[in-house]
């Protein structure tokens, strides 16, 4: 089996398995047709925060401010109160207000669809920018978080040290048809089965296709 055949089979299996797992909140919002601004805000909120906390914080914020114009009218304190208890809520409140200002002053109130332009926004790294591109605009991109980085290395598909290195390695190696969905599939797998420590290999639907690189103990 070639590497392309192996990853194609892995994706096929995970598509079926994911139906039984909870979908990451930002992906769910994208599937519901949420606009790029909400995807951007929700992704910023989601960093180092559990999905259920992110979902509730986004819901509260969007009830009050679902556009850059409305968000800019709120004080940092008001935003922080609405998004609490997401991780680093004070810093995120400051970043969100600044993002709203930049969008209105430089982009006509619209979220840019270009990766490099998104990376200019405060609090937006490659993971967030790629999620906005893929989920908000349905454009090709590879969002690599800790789950994708860990699992792709564990599978032996890449050999990298950082999520950023993994993203660029996957851009070279991963068939483009899988770029958008790979984050959804591997985040779901990582949250339910392929944990950082002692992964549940006995329950993993792709165990027979995994090289288990670096796995010293499993369940």
Secondary structure, 3 states (H helix, E strand, C coil): CCHHHHHHHHHHHHHHHHHHCCCCHHHHHHHCCCCHHHHHHHHHHHCCCCHHHHHHHHHHHHHHCCCHHHHHHCCHHHHHHHHCCCCCHHHHHHHHHHHHHHHHHHCCCCCCCCHHHHCCCCCCCHHHHHHHHHHHHCCCCCCCCHHHHHHHHHHCCCCCCCHHHHHHHHHHHCCHHHHHHHHHHHHHHHHHCCCCCCECHHHCCCHHHCCCCCCCCEC
